[in-house]
Every structure is written in structure tokens, then in C-alpha cells.
Amino acid sequence: MADVVFLDCTLRDGGYYNSWNFSEALINKYLQAMSAINVDVVELGLRSLQNKGFKGACAFSTDEFLNSLNIPEDLKVGVMVNASEFVGDFKQESVLEKLFPVREQESPVSLVRIASHVHEFTQVLPAVSWLKERGYMVGLNLMQIAECQESEVEFLAKEATGYPIDVLYFADSMGSMKPGKISEVVSWLRREWSGALGIHTHDNLGLALSNTMRSIQDGVSWVDSTVTGMGRGPGNSITEELAIEISDLRGVQPNMIPLMALIRQHFKPMQQHYGWGKNPYYYLAGKYGIHPTYIQQMLSDSRYSEEDVIAVIEHLRVEGGKKFSLNTLDAARHFYKGSPEGSWSPVDLFSGREVLLLGTGPGVEKHRTAIEQYIHSNKPLVLALNTQSAIDAELINVRVACHPVRLLADCEAHTKLPQPLITPYSMLPKDVQEALGEKEIYDFGLSVKADAFEFSKKYCTVPSLLVMAYAFAICATGSALRILLAGFDGYDGLDPRNEEMNNIVLNYRESCSKVPLLAITPSRYDVDKISIYGSLK
């Protein structure tokens, strides 16, 4: 028991909430607190060559940055690299040389953990040898192992034996494992792997600490956690709890005061702001093997009521929700069934007409009076995204919805709204079709293809399942005169959703569509803009 290695990965796993943008003052206080509770290794962030959108220093964890910190001598420093950095049509060694330009003796980094999905595992194994030759300790993390069969786990463990891995980790990625399952997976790994084992637990079921302690009883010798459990969704095993348990095993007394002060000053305010931690929704997601990001997305959107979230969970329980990829073709196959061909063409409704497209941003409410005046005087076809209701409902001609989670949550609301609904009806699961009841539906099919807009008579191809893309394609297919955008404000600051939405705008502008976009209320997107107030007759 005394040989257990205690690793804290707060600044790496917690960085998914704040884009790894931790202040240097917080980091130095954190380091002192970790030393005081006898943590052995601190994983201070990721190391990556991917530089898209702003991320803080802990997203890259360069040697220069790490050397600027006040790292106590009793703490080893680790970084994590995602296997995706090594997998692809490029020379793996050249990527490694860029990520780790100096040997371990010249670097503050002692440990490199590689996070690998099962399908990437054999491809990243050569990177282990390269790193070991340069003096680094290497951990290899198997993600989503709970979904693997016994024979597959044994195969992966056997493959690992051919490489100088210091610790073979496995992660309870869905937070669905119970102590008995932990013991079972450990026994499977042990049939082929005799080296050190590690575990990373998630707290969907409130079992992260119990699973960690059970794994130690079963011979796992590396365990990790994060301060307040900070991590995506329900979070991880909680450092302040695990520290007490590890100290009992070691027979030492931790100094918890610096850590508790750090939590009060920094982590509790962040937790209140970002909202990580277990709750009944994450519990259900863990119980049914649903990817926690579904829950995280809904909880970050105030439009989802308690009933909505439960309805989505129930649907995913039946249909399957182990992978979260709403904006890919795989996600479309996961939710939409059959050919993208619909039964309705938008030409008769849209041809030659000016379309006023109502988004869900605050611009609609802020400029409601002017928008309603414009509708009365100019008579555009008013198309509303989802259940947008910031203007007089009688002024809306038709609604559009296609995003799987959003559509699931809004089924009941759509049945009560008077306008017809454009959606890929014939491709929907039967339970969703039934939930829409006797709703007047315009069935327009869709498929998803990265970076593409394509227009056919009764279906479209769009780059994303976001409803904005689908609405643009409907207007283009219907040969509308132009699309006026209201309520497409965009997102504040560095919110990554702004880039995601703007990419849809850019993809549309590069398509073959002759139907122009024009924002009439404030927008952060790369679209031509005029003022609603200058457009009133």
C-alpha cells in the first residue's frame, strides 16, 4: 500500500472548462498545496501541436513555461499527450521531436502520459519507445475500456508488454463502472500485463473514490484525482478526499490547510461558474452508458428544462449514446435513419421571397419592435429556428428544427406551436415521430458532410447538424431572394461556439448558393450587415 503513486491532474483535466487558462499565481499556490498533501506527480497540462482558438499555457505545457513556475523539489511533473497527435498521415518521429525537443535530463517533465482510444492503441506504441530512449517515464492511458470485451482487453495488455511502458492506465470514461467491474478489468489486464497499473475514475455514479480504493486493493499502484473533482461533466475522484485515504494507507499526516485555502479562494468560485460535479443527470448517464457530454451540453443551455433533460436521457438509453459526435456524419447516422430524401420541396414556399430568419440570440428581443414593424410592412417569409418566441407568434410563418438533442427536448413544445415544422421527419426515430403527433410537418431530408453545402430538390447536405446550417440550405434549395438574419448575435469572448457557427457561415458563402446572407441585427459572424432601423418603410 505504501508504494501507491498519487498523481493530481487538475490543471490538465480541469482545463477543459477554462481553456487551460490558469493564472501563474493560482498554479504556484496549487503546487505548494500538492506538496503539502504528499502528492507524488502533478500533471500540469497537455502538450500539443494543435493551435486552434485561444488556449492558456497549460494546454501546451512547454518547458519554458514549466521552468517559470515554482515547483517544489518533491513533486515530479507530468504532461499528457493525446494519441491523435501521433496518428495520421505524417511521420510520428517528427511530431515527437517537436513535442519533446530536449531529453528528460534537460526538461522539467519527468512523466509523459499518452491518452489513447482503443482503436489508436497499437499505432501509438512506438512513441513509448522513443520517449523512453530520451529518459522520460511513460504512462499509456486506455480510454473507454468499460466498452471492451474480455478478449479485447487481454489483447491490448499483451500488445503493451512489447514496449517499455512504466504504467498502463485505464479510464472509466463513462463513469459507468462499479467496484466489481473494476476488479474484473484489473484481472483481465493482469493475465498479460505484469507491470504497474493505474486508474482514472469518473464520478457519474458517485463511485470515483470507492472505485479508486477498490483498485488499490486489487493491486493498482497509480491513482489520480483533481481538486474538487474538476473535470468534464461529473468530474473525477476528488483530490481532497483521496489525499486523506492515501495518507491513511501511508501512515502519514497531510497538511490540508494550503489546499483548503486554495479551494476557497479559487476552485469553489470556478466550480460555481462552470458547474462541474455529480448530479442525478450524470448518474443516469453513467448508469446507462451515455456519454456525459450530452448532459454537459444540456446543462449549459438554459432552454432545457428538467423534463427535457430526462426525455433526452431516456431516448439515448434506448437508442445508444456512448459516443458524442452530433456534428459529424456518424452522429447523423446515429440519430437519422435511411435515405436523406424527404417528401417536400421548399421551392413553392420560398421561391423569390425574402426570408427573415429568426435566430435564438438576444438581438431578437432587443430589437423586437423594429423587427415586427419590418414584418408588417415588408411581408417577408418569417422562418424561426426551433421554438424561438421572442416576437409575436402570429408573425412567424414556419419553424425549422434538426439538431438531435434540441429536437428531442422540444418535441412537446412543437406540438403546441401553430406553425408548420420543417424537419427531416421520415429519417427520425419512430418514438420522435410519434412524439410530434399530428403536427403539420414539411419533410426535408438532410445528410452531413464536413465543410459542405449541397442542395437537392427534397434534401440537402450540410456541414453540421446545427439548425442554422439546415435553415440556410432550405432557403437556398427553395431559391429564396435573400436571407435576413435577426438574432444571430454570436457568442462573447473566446467561446468556441462562435468559431463553430462562423465556420457554417463561411462554408455557406463558399457554396454554389446564389441566395445572399444579410444580418439586420448585431452579429459577430462574418456576414454582410445592415441595420433593421434603416430598412423600415
C-alpha positions as CSV (number, residue, x, y, z in Angstrom):
1,M,0.0,0.0,0.0
2,A,2.8,2.4,0.8
3,D,4.0,2.1,-2.8
4,V,0.9,3.7,-4.3
5,V,1.8,6.7,-6.6
6,F,-0.5,9.6,-6.1
7,L,-1.0,11.8,-9.2
8,D,-3.0,15.0,-9.4
9,C,-4.2,16.1,-12.9
10,T,-6.3,19.2,-12.0
11,L,-4.6,21.6,-14.4
12,R,-4.8,19.1,-17.3
13,D,-8.3,17.7,-16.8
14,G,-9.8,20.9,-15.4
15,G,-8.6,22.9,-18.3
16,Y,-11.4,21.7,-20.5
17,Y,-13.6,24.2,-18.7
18,N,-11.4,27.3,-18.8
19,S,-9.3,26.6,-21.9
20,W,-6.3,25.7,-19.7
21,N,-6.1,29.4,-18.8
22,F,-5.0,29.2,-15.2
23,S,-3.1,32.2,-13.7
24,E,0.5,31.7,-12.7
25,A,-0.4,32.8,-9.1
26,L,-3.0,30.0,-8.9
27,I,-0.6,27.4,-10.3
28,N,2.1,28.3,-7.8
29,K,-0.4,28.1,-4.9
30,Y,-1.6,24.8,-6.3
31,L,1.9,23.4,-6.4
32,Q,2.6,24.2,-2.8
33,A,-0.8,22.7,-1.8
34,M,0.0,19.4,-3.7
35,S,3.4,19.2,-2.0
36,A,1.7,19.7,1.4
37,I,-0.7,16.7,0.9
38,N,2.2,14.4,-0.4
39,V,1.1,14.2,-4.0
40,D,3.9,12.4,-6.0
41,V,3.2,13.7,-9.5
42,V,1.4,16.8,-10.8
43,E,0.2,16.6,-14.4
44,L,0.4,20.3,-15.2
45,G,-1.4,20.2,-18.6
46,L,-1.3,18.9,-22.1
47,R,1.5,19.0,-24.6
48,S,0.2,19.6,-28.1
49,L,1.0,21.0,-31.5
50,Q,-2.7,21.8,-32.2
51,N,-3.2,25.6,-32.0
52,K,-6.7,26.5,-33.0
53,G,-8.5,29.1,-30.9
54,F,-7.1,30.6,-27.7
55,K,-5.9,28.2,-25.0
56,G,-3.8,29.0,-21.9
57,A,-0.3,27.9,-21.2
58,C,-1.4,24.6,-19.6
59,A,-2.7,23.5,-23.0
60,F,0.9,23.3,-24.3
61,S,3.0,23.0,-21.1
62,T,6.2,23.9,-22.8
63,D,9.5,23.5,-20.9
64,E,9.9,27.3,-20.9
65,F,6.5,27.8,-19.2
66,L,7.1,25.0,-16.7
67,N,10.6,26.4,-15.8
68,S,8.9,29.7,-14.9
69,L,6.9,28.0,-12.1
70,N,8.0,27.4,-8.5
71,I,7.8,23.7,-8.5
72,P,8.7,22.0,-5.1
73,E,11.5,19.6,-5.3
74,D,9.4,16.7,-4.0
75,L,6.9,16.9,-6.9
76,K,7.5,15.2,-10.3
77,V,6.0,16.9,-13.3
78,G,3.9,15.2,-15.9
79,V,2.2,16.2,-19.1
80,M,-0.4,14.4,-21.2
81,V,-0.4,14.0,-24.9
82,N,-3.5,12.8,-26.9
83,A,-2.8,9.9,-29.2
84,S,-4.4,11.8,-32.0
85,E,-1.2,13.9,-32.1
86,F,0.7,10.7,-33.3
87,V,-2.0,9.1,-35.5
88,G,-2.3,10.2,-39.1
89,D,-0.5,10.6,-42.4
90,F,2.7,12.0,-41.0
91,K,6.0,10.8,-39.6
92,Q,5.4,10.1,-35.9
93,E,9.1,10.8,-35.0
94,S,8.9,14.3,-36.4
95,V,5.9,15.1,-34.2
96,L,7.7,13.7,-31.2
97,E,10.7,15.8,-31.9
98,K,8.6,18.9,-32.0
99,L,6.7,18.0,-28.8
100,F,9.7,16.9,-26.8
101,P,12.7,18.8,-28.3
102,V,15.0,18.1,-25.4
103,R,15.8,15.0,-23.3
104,E,14.3,14.4,-19.8
105,Q,17.5,15.5,-18.1
106,E,17.2,18.9,-19.6
107,S,13.4,19.2,-19.1
108,P,11.2,19.8,-16.0
109,V,9.0,17.0,-17.3
110,S,9.5,13.5,-15.8
111,L,6.4,11.7,-16.9
112,V,4.5,11.7,-20.2
113,R,1.1,10.1,-20.3
114,I,-0.4,9.2,-23.7
115,A,-4.2,9.1,-23.7
116,S,-5.3,6.6,-26.3
117,H,-8.7,5.3,-27.6
118,V,-8.7,1.6,-28.2
119,H,-8.5,2.0,-32.0
120,E,-5.4,4.1,-31.6
121,F,-3.5,1.9,-29.1
122,T,-1.2,-0.1,-31.4
123,Q,-0.4,2.9,-33.5
124,V,0.9,5.0,-30.6
125,L,3.0,2.2,-29.0
126,P,6.2,3.1,-30.9
127,A,6.1,6.6,-29.3
128,V,6.6,4.9,-26.0
129,S,10.0,3.6,-27.1
130,W,11.0,6.9,-28.5
131,L,10.2,8.7,-25.2
132,K,11.9,6.1,-23.1
133,E,15.1,6.4,-25.1
134,R,15.1,10.1,-24.2
135,G,14.7,9.4,-20.5
136,Y,11.0,10.0,-19.8
137,M,8.8,7.9,-17.7
138,V,5.8,6.9,-19.9
139,G,2.2,6.1,-19.0
140,L,-0.3,4.8,-21.5
141,N,-3.9,5.5,-20.8
142,L,-6.6,3.3,-22.3
143,M,-9.9,5.2,-22.6
144,Q,-13.4,3.8,-22.6
145,I,-12.2,0.3,-21.6
146,A,-15.6,-0.4,-20.0
147,E,-17.0,-0.9,-23.5
148,C,-14.3,-3.6,-24.3
149,Q,-14.9,-7.3,-24.3
150,E,-12.6,-9.5,-22.2
151,S,-10.6,-10.8,-25.2
152,E,-10.0,-7.3,-26.4
153,V,-8.7,-6.1,-23.1
154,E,-6.4,-9.1,-22.9
155,F,-5.2,-8.4,-26.5
156,L,-4.4,-4.8,-25.6
157,A,-2.5,-5.8,-22.5
158,K,-0.5,-8.3,-24.5
159,E,0.4,-5.7,-27.1
160,A,1.6,-3.4,-24.3
161,T,4.1,-6.0,-23.0
162,G,6.3,-5.5,-26.0
163,Y,7.0,-1.9,-25.1
164,P,8.8,-0.2,-22.1
165,I,5.7,1.3,-20.6
166,D,6.1,2.4,-16.9
167,V,2.4,2.3,-16.1
168,L,-0.6,1.1,-18.0
169,Y,-3.6,3.2,-17.1
170,F,-7.3,2.5,-17.8
171,A,-10.0,5.1,-17.5
172,D,-13.7,4.7,-16.6
173,S,-14.5,7.2,-19.3
174,M,-18.3,6.9,-19.0
175,G,-18.3,6.8,-15.2
176,S,-20.4,3.6,-15.5
177,M,-18.1,1.1,-13.7
178,K,-18.8,-0.2,-10.3
179,P,-16.2,-1.7,-7.9
180,G,-16.9,-5.3,-9.1
181,K,-16.3,-4.2,-12.7
182,I,-13.0,-2.5,-11.7
183,S,-11.8,-5.8,-10.2
184,E,-12.8,-7.7,-13.3
185,V,-10.9,-5.3,-15.7
186,V,-7.8,-5.5,-13.5
187,S,-8.0,-9.3,-13.6
188,W,-8.2,-9.2,-17.4
189,L,-5.3,-6.9,-17.7
190,R,-3.2,-8.9,-15.3
191,R,-3.4,-12.1,-17.5
192,E,-1.0,-10.4,-19.9
193,W,0.4,-7.3,-18.1
194,S,2.6,-7.7,-15.1
195,G,3.8,-4.1,-14.8
196,A,2.4,-1.2,-12.9
197,L,-1.3,-0.5,-13.4
198,G,-3.1,2.9,-13.0
199,I,-6.7,4.0,-12.9
200,H,-8.5,7.3,-13.7
201,T,-12.1,7.3,-12.4
202,H,-15.1,9.5,-13.1
203,D,-17.8,10.3,-10.6
204,N,-21.1,9.9,-12.5
205,L,-22.3,7.3,-10.0
206,G,-20.6,8.9,-7.0
207,L,-18.2,5.9,-7.0
208,A,-15.0,7.6,-8.2
209,L,-13.3,7.4,-4.8
210,S,-14.7,3.9,-4.0
211,N,-13.5,2.6,-7.4
212,T,-10.1,4.1,-6.8
213,M,-9.7,2.5,-3.4
214,R,-11.0,-0.9,-4.7
215,S,-8.4,-0.8,-7.5
216,I,-5.7,-0.3,-4.9
217,Q,-6.9,-3.4,-3.1
218,D,-6.7,-5.2,-6.4
219,G,-3.1,-4.2,-6.9
220,V,-3.4,-0.9,-8.9
221,S,-0.4,1.2,-7.9
222,W,-1.0,4.5,-9.7
223,V,-4.1,6.6,-8.9
224,D,-5.1,10.1,-9.8
225,S,-7.6,12.8,-8.9
226,T,-8.4,16.5,-9.3
227,V,-9.1,19.3,-6.8
228,T,-12.9,19.4,-6.1
229,G,-13.1,16.7,-8.8
230,M,-12.6,19.4,-11.5
231,G,-13.1,17.8,-14.9
232,R,-15.6,17.5,-17.7
233,G,-19.2,16.7,-16.7
234,P,-19.4,15.0,-13.3
235,G,-15.7,15.2,-12.7
236,N,-13.2,12.8,-11.2
237,S,-12.1,11.4,-7.9
238,I,-11.7,14.3,-5.6
239,T,-8.1,15.1,-4.5
240,E,-9.0,16.4,-1.1
241,E,-10.8,13.1,-0.3
242,L,-8.2,10.8,-1.9
243,A,-5.4,12.6,-0.1
244,I,-6.9,11.6,3.2
245,E,-7.3,8.0,2.1
246,I,-3.8,7.7,0.7
247,S,-2.3,9.3,3.8
248,D,-4.1,6.7,6.0
249,L,-2.5,3.9,3.8
250,R,0.9,5.5,4.1
251,G,0.6,6.3,7.8
252,V,1.4,9.9,7.4
253,Q,-0.4,13.1,8.2
254,P,-1.1,15.5,5.3
255,N,-1.2,19.3,5.7
256,M,-4.6,20.1,4.2
257,I,-4.6,23.8,5.1
258,P,-3.0,25.2,1.8
259,L,-5.3,23.0,-0.3
260,M,-8.5,24.1,1.6
261,A,-7.4,27.7,1.2
262,L,-6.8,27.2,-2.5
263,I,-10.3,25.7,-2.9
264,R,-12.0,28.5,-1.0
265,Q,-10.1,31.2,-2.9
266,H,-10.1,29.8,-6.4
267,F,-11.7,26.4,-7.1
268,K,-15.1,26.9,-5.4
269,P,-15.8,30.1,-7.4
270,M,-14.8,28.3,-10.6
271,Q,-17.0,25.4,-9.7
272,Q,-19.9,27.7,-9.2
273,H,-19.2,29.4,-12.5
274,Y,-18.6,26.3,-14.6
275,G,-20.8,23.7,-12.8
276,W,-18.8,20.5,-12.8
277,G,-19.6,17.8,-10.3
278,K,-22.0,14.9,-10.0
279,N,-25.8,15.3,-10.1
280,P,-28.7,12.9,-10.9
281,Y,-28.4,13.5,-14.6
282,Y,-24.8,12.4,-14.7
283,Y,-25.8,9.5,-12.5
284,L,-28.3,8.4,-15.1
285,A,-25.8,8.9,-17.9
286,G,-23.3,6.7,-16.0
287,K,-25.9,4.1,-15.3
288,Y,-27.0,3.8,-19.0
289,G,-23.5,4.2,-20.6
290,I,-24.4,7.6,-22.1
291,H,-21.5,10.0,-22.9
292,P,-21.5,12.7,-20.2
293,T,-21.0,15.5,-22.7
294,Y,-24.7,15.1,-23.7
295,I,-25.6,16.1,-20.2
296,Q,-22.9,18.8,-20.0
297,Q,-24.2,20.4,-23.2
298,M,-27.8,20.5,-22.0
299,L,-27.0,21.8,-18.5
300,S,-25.1,24.7,-20.1
301,D,-28.2,25.7,-22.1
302,S,-30.9,27.3,-20.0
303,R,-33.6,26.4,-22.6
304,Y,-33.5,22.8,-21.4
305,S,-36.0,22.1,-18.6
306,E,-35.7,19.2,-16.2
307,E,-38.3,17.3,-18.2
308,D,-36.3,18.0,-21.4
309,V,-33.1,16.5,-20.0
310,I,-34.8,13.4,-18.7
311,A,-36.5,12.9,-22.0
312,V,-33.2,13.1,-23.9
313,I,-31.6,10.7,-21.5
314,E,-34.4,8.2,-21.9
315,H,-34.1,8.4,-25.7
316,L,-30.3,7.9,-25.6
317,R,-30.8,5.0,-23.2
318,V,-32.8,3.2,-25.9
319,E,-31.0,4.4,-29.0
320,G,-27.5,4.4,-27.5
321,G,-25.3,7.3,-26.6
322,K,-21.8,6.1,-26.0
323,K,-20.2,8.5,-28.5
324,F,-20.8,12.2,-28.5
325,S,-20.4,13.5,-32.1
326,L,-23.5,15.5,-33.0
327,N,-21.8,17.4,-35.8
328,T,-20.4,14.5,-37.8
329,L,-21.8,12.1,-40.3
330,D,-21.6,9.4,-37.6
331,A,-23.9,11.4,-35.4
332,A,-26.4,11.8,-38.3
333,R,-26.3,8.0,-38.8
334,H,-26.8,7.6,-35.0
335,F,-30.0,9.7,-35.0
336,Y,-31.3,9.9,-38.5
337,K,-32.3,6.7,-40.3
338,G,-32.5,5.9,-44.0
339,S,-32.0,7.9,-47.2
340,P,-31.8,11.7,-46.8
341,E,-34.5,12.1,-49.5
342,G,-37.5,13.9,-48.0
343,S,-41.1,14.2,-49.3
344,W,-41.3,18.1,-49.5
345,S,-39.6,20.7,-51.6
346,P,-39.2,24.2,-50.3
347,V,-39.4,25.8,-53.8
348,D,-43.1,26.5,-53.6
349,L,-42.9,28.2,-50.3
350,F,-39.6,30.1,-50.6
351,S,-39.0,30.8,-54.3
352,G,-38.4,34.5,-55.0
353,R,-39.3,35.5,-51.4
354,E,-37.3,37.4,-48.9
355,V,-36.8,35.3,-45.8
356,L,-36.4,36.7,-42.3
357,L,-34.6,34.0,-40.3
358,L,-35.1,34.4,-36.6
359,G,-32.2,33.1,-34.5
360,T,-32.1,32.5,-30.8
361,G,-29.7,35.3,-29.8
362,P,-30.8,38.3,-27.7
363,G,-30.9,40.5,-30.7
364,V,-34.5,39.5,-31.5
365,E,-35.8,40.5,-28.1
366,K,-33.7,43.7,-28.0
367,H,-35.0,44.9,-31.4
368,R,-38.4,43.2,-31.3
369,T,-40.4,46.4,-32.1
370,A,-38.4,47.2,-35.2
371,I,-38.5,43.5,-36.4
372,E,-42.2,43.3,-36.0
373,Q,-42.6,46.6,-37.9
374,Y,-40.5,45.3,-40.7
375,I,-42.6,42.2,-41.0
376,H,-45.8,44.2,-41.1
377,S,-44.5,46.5,-43.8
378,N,-42.3,44.3,-45.9
379,K,-44.1,40.9,-45.7
380,P,-41.1,38.6,-45.6
381,L,-41.4,34.9,-45.1
382,V,-40.6,34.5,-41.4
383,L,-38.7,31.4,-40.6
384,A,-37.9,30.7,-36.9
385,L,-35.2,28.4,-35.5
386,N,-36.5,25.8,-33.1
387,T,-39.0,27.3,-30.6
388,Q,-37.9,30.9,-30.9
389,S,-40.7,33.0,-29.5
390,A,-39.3,36.5,-28.8
391,I,-41.7,38.1,-31.3
392,D,-45.5,37.9,-31.8
393,A,-46.1,34.2,-32.7
394,E,-48.7,35.2,-35.3
395,L,-45.9,36.8,-37.4
396,I,-44.0,33.5,-37.7
397,N,-44.8,31.5,-40.8
398,V,-42.9,28.3,-40.3
399,R,-40.3,26.8,-38.0
400,V,-37.3,24.6,-38.6
401,A,-35.5,22.1,-36.4
402,C,-33.0,19.3,-36.9
403,H,-30.4,19.2,-34.2
404,P,-30.9,15.8,-32.5
405,V,-30.7,16.9,-28.8
406,R,-32.6,20.1,-29.4
407,L,-35.3,18.4,-31.4
408,L,-35.8,15.7,-28.7
409,A,-36.1,18.3,-26.0
410,D,-38.6,20.5,-28.0
411,C,-40.9,17.8,-29.2
412,E,-43.7,18.6,-26.9
413,A,-43.3,22.4,-27.4
414,H,-43.5,21.9,-31.2
415,T,-46.9,20.1,-30.9
416,K,-48.3,23.2,-29.2
417,L,-46.9,25.8,-31.6
418,P,-49.2,26.7,-34.5
419,Q,-46.7,26.9,-37.3
420,P,-45.7,24.1,-39.6
421,L,-42.3,22.5,-38.8
422,I,-39.6,21.8,-41.4
423,T,-37.6,18.8,-40.2
424,P,-36.2,15.5,-41.7
425,Y,-39.3,13.7,-40.5
426,S,-39.0,10.5,-42.4
427,M,-35.5,10.0,-41.1
428,L,-36.4,10.4,-37.4
429,P,-36.7,7.5,-35.0
430,K,-40.2,6.3,-34.6
431,D,-40.5,7.5,-31.0
432,V,-39.7,11.0,-32.1
433,Q,-42.2,10.9,-35.0
434,E,-44.8,9.7,-32.5
435,A,-43.9,12.5,-30.1
436,L,-44.6,15.0,-32.8
437,G,-48.2,13.7,-33.0
438,E,-50.4,15.4,-35.6
439,K,-48.1,18.3,-36.1
440,E,-48.1,19.7,-39.6
441,I,-44.6,18.6,-41.0
442,Y,-42.7,19.6,-44.1
443,D,-40.3,16.7,-44.5
444,F,-37.0,17.9,-45.9
445,G,-34.1,15.4,-45.7
446,L,-30.5,16.0,-44.8
447,S,-27.1,14.5,-44.6
448,V,-23.9,15.7,-43.1
449,K,-20.6,16.2,-44.8
450,A,-17.7,18.1,-43.4
451,D,-17.4,21.7,-44.8
452,A,-20.0,21.1,-47.5
453,F,-23.3,22.7,-48.6
454,E,-25.1,20.8,-51.4
455,F,-28.7,21.4,-52.5
456,S,-31.2,18.9,-53.9
457,K,-34.9,19.2,-54.5
458,K,-36.1,17.4,-51.4
459,Y,-32.9,17.2,-49.2
460,C,-29.7,18.9,-48.5
461,T,-26.1,18.2,-47.4
462,V,-24.8,20.4,-44.7
463,P,-21.5,20.7,-42.7
464,S,-23.2,20.4,-39.3
465,L,-26.3,19.3,-37.6
466,L,-26.8,22.7,-36.1
467,V,-30.1,24.1,-37.2
468,M,-28.6,27.3,-38.7
469,A,-26.9,25.2,-41.4
470,Y,-30.1,23.3,-42.2
471,A,-32.1,26.6,-42.4
472,F,-29.5,28.1,-44.8
473,A,-29.8,25.1,-47.0
474,I,-33.6,25.2,-47.0
475,C,-33.6,28.8,-48.2
476,A,-31.0,28.1,-50.9
477,T,-32.8,25.0,-52.1
478,G,-36.1,27.0,-52.2
479,S,-34.5,29.8,-54.3
480,A,-35.3,32.5,-51.8
481,L,-34.5,36.1,-52.8
482,R,-32.2,36.7,-49.8
483,I,-31.9,35.7,-46.1
484,L,-32.1,38.4,-43.5
485,L,-30.6,37.3,-40.2
486,A,-32.0,38.5,-36.9
487,G,-30.8,37.2,-33.5
488,F,-27.6,35.8,-34.9
489,D,-25.5,37.7,-32.3
490,G,-22.7,35.2,-31.8
491,Y,-21.0,34.4,-28.5
492,D,-19.0,36.5,-26.2
493,G,-15.2,36.5,-25.8
494,L,-13.4,33.3,-26.6
495,D,-16.4,31.0,-26.6
496,P,-15.5,28.2,-29.1
497,R,-19.2,28.1,-30.3
498,N,-18.6,31.4,-32.1
499,E,-16.0,29.9,-34.3
500,E,-18.1,26.8,-34.9
501,M,-21.1,28.9,-36.0
502,N,-19.0,31.3,-38.1
503,N,-17.5,28.3,-40.0
504,I,-21.0,27.4,-41.1
505,V,-21.5,31.0,-42.4
506,L,-18.1,30.8,-44.2
507,N,-18.9,27.3,-45.7
508,Y,-22.3,28.7,-46.9
509,R,-20.7,31.7,-48.5
510,E,-18.3,29.5,-50.4
511,S,-21.1,27.2,-51.7
512,C,-22.9,27.4,-55.0
513,S,-25.9,29.2,-53.5
514,K,-26.9,32.5,-55.0
515,V,-29.1,33.4,-52.0
516,P,-27.2,36.0,-50.0
517,L,-27.0,36.4,-46.2
518,L,-27.5,39.8,-44.6
519,A,-27.6,40.4,-40.8
520,I,-30.1,43.1,-39.7
521,T,-29.3,43.0,-36.0
522,P,-25.8,42.9,-34.4
523,S,-23.7,39.9,-35.3
524,R,-20.2,38.7,-34.6
525,Y,-20.3,36.4,-37.7
526,D,-18.5,37.1,-41.0
527,V,-21.6,38.2,-42.8
528,D,-22.7,41.5,-44.5
529,K,-24.6,43.7,-42.1
530,I,-27.2,46.4,-42.4
531,S,-29.5,48.0,-39.7
532,I,-33.1,46.9,-39.2
533,Y,-33.8,50.5,-38.4
534,G,-32.6,51.8,-41.8
535,S,-34.7,49.1,-43.5
536,L,-38.1,50.2,-42.2
537,K,-40.5,51.8,-44.8
